[in-house]
Amino acid sequence: MTWSDSLRASCRGKKALADGVITAVQVLLDRDAYLLQADVNERTMTPRFAIYVEAAFPGWDLDCEYNRDGHDPKEIAGLQARGLSTSCRSIGGTCPKSR
């Protein structure tokens, strides 16, 4: 099973969500593989990934926050009602916000 198949399976039928994230990862790998090869840290990669995630999900902004130790993550009210986590920790330091 590929990573994209695994992601699709974990999204439990939310095809648009899985496809958007898969597209964003593929664009990141296509455009920014040199950063991974240079072994940059997550503070460099997270904003690049956020750009591609925003492009895959029109109407949403991503707020990148580096939170190395997981202490006091940003939380956004109202996300739980939409089936999203309220904590940035769950998606690698990026917080989705509806425009």
C-alpha positions in Angstrom: 0.0 0.0 0.0 1.4 3.4 -0.9 1.4 6.4 1.4 -1.4 8.0 -0.7 -3.5 4.8 -0.4 -3.0 4.8 3.3 -4.0 8.4 3.6 -7.1 7.8 1.5 -8.0 4.9 3.8 -7.5 7.0 6.9 -9.8 9.8 5.6 -12.8 7.4 5.9 -14.5 8.4 2.6 -13.6 12.1 2.7 -12.2 11.9 -0.8 -11.8 15.7 -1.3 -9.8 15.9 1.9 -7.5 13.1 0.9 -7.1 14.3 -2.6 -6.2 17.8 -1.5 -3.6 16.7 1.0 -2.1 14.2 -1.6 -1.9 16.9 -4.2 -0.2 19.3 -1.7 2.4 16.7 -0.8 3.1 15.9 -4.4 3.5 19.5 -5.3 5.8 19.9 -2.3 7.9 17.0 -3.4 8.0 18.2 -7.0 8.9 21.8 -6.2 10.9 21.6 -3.0 12.7 18.3 -3.0 16.0 20.2 -2.9 15.0 21.4 0.6 14.5 17.9 1.8 17.8 16.8 0.3 19.4 19.7 2.1 17.9 18.3 5.4 16.3 21.6 6.4 14.1 21.7 9.5 10.4 21.8 9.8 10.3 25.6 10.2 11.5 25.8 6.6 9.2 23.1 5.2 5.9 23.9 7.0 5.3 27.3 5.3 6.1 25.8 1.9 3.6 22.9 2.6 1.0 25.4 3.8 1.1 27.3 0.4 0.3 24.1 -1.4 -2.4 23.0 1.1 -4.1 26.5 0.7 -4.1 26.0 -3.1 -5.7 22.6 -2.7 -8.4 24.0 -0.3 -9.8 27.3 -1.6 -11.5 29.4 1.1 -9.1 28.3 3.8 -6.0 30.0 5.2 -3.2 28.1 7.0 -1.4 29.7 9.8 2.1 28.2 10.3 3.3 28.0 13.8 6.4 26.3 15.0 5.6 24.4 18.2 8.6 22.1 18.8 7.7 20.8 22.2 3.9 20.7 21.9 3.3 23.2 24.7 0.4 25.5 24.5 -0.5 24.9 20.8 -2.7 27.4 19.0 -6.4 26.5 19.1 -9.2 27.8 17.0 -12.8 27.8 18.2 -15.4 26.2 16.0 -13.2 23.6 14.2 -14.5 20.7 16.3 -18.0 21.3 14.9 -16.6 20.9 11.4 -14.9 17.6 12.4 -11.5 19.1 12.6 -9.1 19.1 15.5 -8.8 22.4 17.4 -5.1 21.9 18.0 -2.4 22.7 15.5 -0.4 19.7 16.7 -2.5 17.3 14.8 -1.5 18.7 11.4 2.2 19.4 11.7 2.1 23.0 12.9 -0.4 24.3 10.4 -3.8 25.6 11.6 -6.6 25.8 9.1 -8.9 28.8 9.3 -12.0 29.5 7.2 -11.8 32.8 5.4 
